[in-house]
Amino acid sequence: MNESFLHYLWQFQYFDKKDLKTTAGESISIRKQGMLNSDAGPDFYQASIVIDGIEWAGTVEVHVNSSAWYAHQHDSDKAYDNVILHLVWEEDKRVMREDGTRLPTLALKGRVDENLLNEYRKLIHSASVIPCEKSFINIDNHIKVSMVERALMQRLESKAKQVIKALDHNKGDWEETTYQLFAAGFGFKVNKEPFAQLARALPYKIIQKNVNNLLQVEALLFGQAGMLPTKSKDEYITGLFKEFNFLEKKYSLAQAQLNLSQWKFLRLRPANFPTLRIAQFAGFLSANKNLFSQCIEAQDTNALVRLFKISPSEYWQQHYRFGKKSKEPVHDLGEASIHLLIINVVAPLLVAYGKAKDDWSLVDRAVRLLTDIPAEKNRITKLYDDLGYKCKSAIDSQGLIELYQNFCQRRQCLNCAIGASFLKSMVRA
């Protein structure tokens, strides 16, 4: 037994209410169970309960065992003075108020359908990666779609909070923050962290001062990334080295330089090598001035895609790494990669800025962008595809990723409309 399940039972009143009494023998009639509190303080607020003919309005606190009231030191916390009912699984200790009266306590042990209890235990202890996979296909499709949409919004909210956190660190500079977000985005999954470190080590203001010279932008990025070869007869490489030596001293960059060992090449396809990604990032920065403004002003997916339709310098159209010419032409940033950048950078940025400016049209635009982008295909979306849930757009794939990571994996079935619907079907009328 855990408190989350007790919250669920109380919130939906899934227990036997016949001849309901407190542990002291007082009659109970529940007018309103109250609303679940996600912040600090008692678990449910605005409850209304009749105890021995007297109506009480206040809060309800939930524990597995009544002794937790003292273990959590609620007896000395004024926030709990307004508790009108202590809901527990069993009373192992009487709880007394400060004035010496007994706190009304309702114990649910023996009042809950055994079938519901057993099915809940099966869910949270399931060996399956998706706890309800055997019942998933039988859940009403409207419930599944609604839950995926809710998970999507939760994911966007979470990412927007990360944007605001970075913005605070950058003292409210949206352009610097957007630059850092795109840097991490160009690292994709494997090199996200070193790319993020690179952006912090090379402020956007420095890039902007040199943005009209692609060679200088490349020199700054490759040099600060610790990737420039120290010796080479290649004219392009020696040009980069010369430019970086000058720019490093000009902007005092030496102490923040990364090491080559921080970058991952192993088991990556050449198209994902960090050297090529940095070259593509340099081309992107040179082609698009004022990144934040560009993202906010773009009205649709096509306008955003055009921002990424750039080619790196000639050298990187023939190389994946320094000094090793490719036998085949090197392709530009692919459509799938562009879509991931819009999903992981632009959409959260729009949500964060919309919330900061109280402009919900920007949040709506973020959702529209995801609607226009094809669904991602990965191991997570395949799990749900195998259960019959077909992804139509990034709305679905992003929602399913959130559903998997923060509900299924964490066994938060009670907070998931799909899991709650399944358990509801287990409650006998």
C-alpha positions in Angstrom: 0.0 0.0 0.0 1.2 3.5 -0.7 -0.1 7.1 -0.3 -0.6 7.6 -4.1 -3.1 4.7 -4.2 -4.9 6.2 -1.2 -5.0 9.5 -2.9 -6.6 7.8 -5.9 -9.1 5.9 -3.7 -10.2 9.1 -2.0 -10.2 11.3 -5.1 -12.6 8.9 -6.9 -14.3 7.6 -3.8 -13.5 4.0 -4.7 -14.3 2.4 -1.4 -17.3 1.0 0.5 -19.1 4.0 2.1 -21.8 1.9 3.7 -22.1 2.6 7.5 -19.0 4.8 7.3 -17.4 5.6 10.7 -14.3 7.1 12.1 -12.0 4.9 14.1 -13.6 6.4 17.2 -17.0 5.3 16.1 -18.4 8.6 14.8 -20.6 8.5 11.7 -19.2 10.1 8.5 -21.0 11.5 5.5 -18.8 12.9 2.6 -20.3 15.9 0.9 -17.1 16.9 -1.0 -13.9 15.0 -1.0 -12.0 18.2 -2.0 -9.3 18.8 -4.6 -5.9 17.2 -4.7 -3.1 19.5 -3.6 0.1 19.3 -5.7 1.9 21.9 -3.5 3.0 21.8 0.1 0.5 21.3 2.8 -2.4 18.8 3.4 -3.3 16.5 0.5 -6.8 17.7 -0.3 -8.3 21.1 0.2 -11.9 22.5 0.1 -13.4 19.3 1.5 -16.7 19.1 3.2 -17.5 16.3 5.6 -20.4 15.6 8.1 -19.1 14.0 11.3 -21.7 12.9 13.8 -24.2 15.4 12.3 -21.9 18.4 12.3 -20.6 19.7 8.9 -16.9 20.5 8.7 -15.1 22.3 5.9 -11.3 22.1 5.6 -8.5 19.9 4.4 -7.9 16.1 4.4 -4.5 14.6 5.1 -3.6 11.1 3.8 -1.1 8.5 5.2 -0.7 4.8 5.0 -0.4 4.6 8.8 -1.8 7.2 11.2 1.6 7.3 13.1 3.0 9.1 10.0 1.2 12.3 11.3 3.9 12.5 14.0 6.7 11.1 11.9 6.1 14.0 9.4 5.8 16.5 12.3 2.3 17.7 11.3 1.5 18.0 15.0 3.8 21.1 15.1 2.9 22.5 11.7 0.2 25.2 11.7 -0.5 24.4 8.0 -2.3 21.2 9.3 -4.5 22.9 11.9 -7.4 23.0 9.4 -7.4 19.2 8.8 -10.9 17.9 9.3 -10.2 14.2 8.5 -7.2 12.0 8.6 -7.5 9.3 5.9 -5.3 6.2 6.5 -5.1 2.6 5.5 -4.9 1.6 9.1 -4.7 3.4 12.5 -1.6 2.2 14.3 -1.6 5.2 16.7 -4.2 7.7 17.8 -3.6 11.2 16.6 -4.5 14.1 19.0 -5.0 17.7 18.2 -3.1 20.4 20.1 -6.2 21.1 22.2 -6.3 17.4 23.3 -9.2 16.3 21.2 -8.8 13.2 18.9 -8.4 14.0 15.2 -11.2 12.2 13.2 -9.6 9.3 11.3 -11.1 7.1 8.6 -9.3 3.8 8.0 -9.9 2.2 4.5 -8.5 -1.2 5.2 -11.3 -3.7 4.6 -13.3 -1.2 2.6 -11.5 -1.5 -0.8 -12.5 -4.0 -3.5 -9.9 -6.8 -3.5 -10.0 -7.1 -7.3 -9.0 -3.4 -7.6 -6.2 -3.9 -5.1 -4.8 -6.9 -6.9 -4.9 -5.2 -10.3 -3.2 -2.1 -9.0 -0.4 -4.3 -7.5 0.0 -6.1 -10.8 0.3 -2.8 -12.6 3.1 -1.3 -10.4 5.0 -4.6 -10.1 4.6 -5.5 -13.8 7.8 -6.6 -15.5 6.6 -5.1 -18.8 8.0 -1.7 -19.8 4.5 -0.5 -20.3 2.6 -1.8 -17.3 -0.9 -1.9 -18.9 0.3 -3.3 -22.2 -2.1 -6.3 -22.0 -5.1 -4.1 -21.5 -3.9 -1.1 -23.6 -5.8 -2.1 -26.7 -9.1 -2.3 -24.8 -8.9 1.3 -23.4 -11.1 3.8 -25.2 -9.1 5.5 -27.9 -10.4 8.9 -26.9 -8.9 8.4 -23.4 -5.5 7.4 -25.0 -5.5 10.4 -27.4 -6.4 12.7 -24.5 -3.6 11.4 -22.3 -1.0 11.6 -25.1 -2.0 15.3 -25.6 -1.8 15.9 -21.9 1.7 14.3 -21.8 2.8 16.4 -24.7 1.8 19.6 -22.9 3.6 18.4 -19.8 6.7 17.8 -21.9 6.5 21.3 -23.5 6.0 22.9 -20.1 9.0 21.0 -18.7 11.2 22.0 -21.6 10.0 25.6 -21.4 11.1 25.7 -17.7 14.6 24.7 -18.8 14.6 27.5 -21.3 13.6 30.0 -18.6 16.3 28.6 -16.3 18.9 29.2 -19.0 17.4 32.7 -19.7 17.8 33.6 -16.0 21.4 32.4 -16.1 21.9 34.6 -19.2 20.4 37.6 -17.4 17.3 37.8 -19.6 19.2 37.6 -22.9 16.9 35.7 -25.3 19.4 35.8 -28.2 22.2 34.2 -26.1 19.8 31.7 -24.7 18.5 30.7 -28.2 22.1 30.3 -29.4 22.9 28.0 -26.5 19.7 26.0 -27.2 20.6 25.5 -30.8 24.1 24.5 -30.0 22.8 21.7 -27.7 20.3 20.8 -30.5 23.1 20.4 -33.1 24.8 18.0 -30.7 21.6 15.9 -30.9 21.6 13.0 -28.4 25.2 11.9 -28.3 27.1 15.2 -28.3 24.5 17.4 -26.7 26.5 18.2 -23.6 29.9 19.1 -25.2 28.0 21.3 -27.7 26.2 23.0 -24.8 29.6 23.5 -23.1 31.0 24.9 -26.3 28.2 27.5 -26.5 28.8 28.6 -22.9 32.6 28.8 -23.6 32.0 30.9 -26.8 29.4 33.6 -26.1 27.0 34.5 -29.0 28.2 38.2 -28.9 31.6 37.0 -30.1 30.0 35.0 -32.9 27.9 38.0 -33.9 31.0 40.2 -34.2 32.4 37.8 -36.8 29.3 36.4 -38.3 29.9 37.9 -41.8 33.1 35.8 -42.1 32.3 32.1 -42.2 36.0 31.1 -41.9 36.2 33.1 -38.7 33.0 31.5 -37.3 34.4 28.0 -38.1 37.7 28.9 -36.5 36.1 30.1 -33.3 33.9 27.0 -33.0 36.5 24.4 -34.0 39.2 26.1 -32.0 37.2 26.5 -28.9 35.9 22.9 -29.2 39.6 21.8 -29.1 39.3 20.1 -32.5 41.9 22.0 -34.6 44.9 19.9 -35.7 48.1 21.4 -34.5 50.0 20.4 -37.6 48.7 20.2 -41.2 49.7 21.1 -44.7 46.1 21.5 -45.7 45.5 25.2 -46.6 42.0 25.2 -45.1 43.2 23.8 -41.8 46.2 26.2 -41.6 43.8 29.0 -42.3 41.5 28.0 -39.4 44.5 27.7 -37.1 45.8 31.1 -38.0 42.4 32.7 -37.5 41.8 31.1 -34.2 45.2 32.0 -32.8 44.4 35.6 -33.5 40.7 35.4 -32.2 41.6 33.4 -29.1 44.0 36.2 -28.0 41.6 38.9 -29.0 38.7 37.5 -27.0 40.7 35.8 -24.2 39.2 32.4 -24.9 42.1 30.1 -23.8 40.9 29.1 -20.4 37.4 28.0 -21.5 38.6 25.8 -24.4 37.2 22.2 -24.5 39.3 19.0 -25.1 39.0 16.8 -28.1 38.4 13.8 -25.7 35.0 15.4 -24.7 33.6 14.7 -28.2 32.1 11.4 -29.2 32.8 9.8 -32.6 32.5 6.1 -31.7 29.6 4.2 -33.2 28.3 7.3 -34.9 27.5 7.4 -38.6 29.8 9.9 -40.4 26.9 12.2 -41.0 26.6 12.6 -37.2 30.3 13.2 -36.5 30.6 16.3 -34.3 33.1 17.8 -36.7 30.5 17.9 -39.5 27.8 19.1 -37.0 30.0 22.0 -36.0 30.6 22.9 -39.6 26.8 22.8 -40.2 26.3 24.9 -37.0 28.8 27.5 -38.3 27.0 27.7 -41.6 23.7 28.1 -39.8 25.0 30.9 -37.6 26.5 32.7 -40.5 23.3 32.5 -42.6 20.9 33.6 -39.8 21.5 36.7 -37.9 19.6 37.2 -34.6 18.4 33.6 -34.0 15.8 34.4 -31.5 14.0 37.0 -33.6 14.1 34.6 -36.6 12.4 31.8 -34.6 9.7 34.1 -33.1 8.9 35.7 -36.4 8.7 32.5 -38.4 5.0 31.8 -38.9 5.0 28.2 -40.0 7.1 25.1 -40.4 8.2 25.9 -43.9 9.6 29.3 -42.8 11.6 27.5 -40.1 12.9 24.8 -42.4 14.3 27.4 -44.7 16.5 28.7 -41.9 18.3 25.3 -41.9 18.5 24.9 -45.6 22.1 26.0 -45.7 25.3 24.3 -46.9 28.5 24.3 -44.9 31.7 25.6 -46.4 33.2 23.8 -49.4 35.7 21.8 -47.3 32.8 20.3 -45.3 31.0 19.3 -48.4 33.8 16.8 -49.0 34.9 15.9 -45.5 33.4 14.4 -42.3 36.6 14.8 -40.3 39.8 16.9 -40.7 42.2 15.6 -43.3 40.1 12.7 -44.5 38.3 13.4 -47.8 35.1 11.5 -48.3 34.7 9.4 -51.4 31.1 10.6 -51.9 29.7 14.2 -51.5 28.7 15.0 -48.0 25.0 15.8 -47.6 23.6 18.9 -46.0 21.6 18.8 -42.8 18.8 16.3 -43.4 15.1 16.8 -43.1 14.8 14.5 -40.0 17.6 16.5 -38.3 15.9 19.8 -39.1 12.6 18.5 -37.7 14.3 17.4 -34.5 15.8 20.9 -34.1 12.3 22.4 -34.5 10.9 19.9 -32.0 13.6 20.2 -29.4 14.6 23.9 -29.7 12.0 26.1 -31.5 8.8 24.6 -30.0 10.0 24.9 -26.3 11.4 28.4 -27.1 8.0 29.5 -28.3 6.2 28.1 -25.3 8.7 29.7 -22.9 8.5 33.1 -24.6 4.7 32.9 -24.8 4.4 32.2 -21.1 6.9 34.9 -20.3 4.9 37.5 -22.3 1.5 36.0 -21.5 1.0 35.5 -25.2 -0.8 32.1 -25.7 -0.8 32.5 -29.5 2.9 31.5 -29.3 2.1 28.4 -27.4 -0.6 27.5 -30.0 2.0 28.1 -32.8 4.4 25.7 -31.1 1.7 23.0 -31.1 0.8 23.7 -34.7 4.5 23.3 -35.6 4.5 19.8 -34.0 1.3 19.0 -35.8 3.0 19.8 -39.2 6.1 17.7 -38.5 6.0 13.9 -39.1 6.2 11.6 -36.1 9.6 10.5 -34.9 10.4 6.9 -35.2 12.4 5.4 -32.3 12.3 2.6 -29.9 9.7 4.3 -27.7 7.2 5.0 -30.4 7.7 1.5 -31.7 6.6 0.1 -28.3 3.2 1.9 -28.6 3.0 1.2 -32.3 3.2 -2.5 -31.4 0.2 -1.9 -29.0 -1.8 -0.4 -31.8 -1.2 3.3 -31.2 -0.2 4.9 -34.5 1.7 8.1 -34.5 0.5 10.7 -37.1 2.7 13.7 -36.2 5.3 14.9 -33.7 2.4 15.7 -31.4 1.9 11.9 -30.9 5.6 11.0 -30.8 6.5 13.7 -28.3 3.5 12.9 -26.2 4.4 9.2 -26.2 8.0 9.9 -25.2 6.7 11.8 -22.2 4.1 9.2 -21.4 6.8 6.5 -21.4 9.5 8.3 -19.5 7.4 10.0 -16.8 4.4 7.7 -16.4 5.1 4.2 -17.6 8.7 3.9 -16.5 8.0 5.6 -13.1 4.8 3.5 -12.6 2.7 6.6 -12.3 -0.4 4.6 -13.5 -2.7 6.5 -11.1 -1.8 9.8 -12.6 -2.3 8.5 -16.1 -5.8 8.6 -17.6 -5.1 5.3 -19.4 -4.0 3.5 -16.2 -6.8 5.1 -14.2 -9.4 4.0 -16.8 -8.2 0.5 -16.6 -8.4 0.4 -12.8 -11.8 2.0 -12.9 -13.0 -1.0 -15.0 -11.9 -3.2 -12.1 -14.2 -1.5 -9.6 -17.3 -3.6 -9.0 -20.6 -1.6 -9.1 
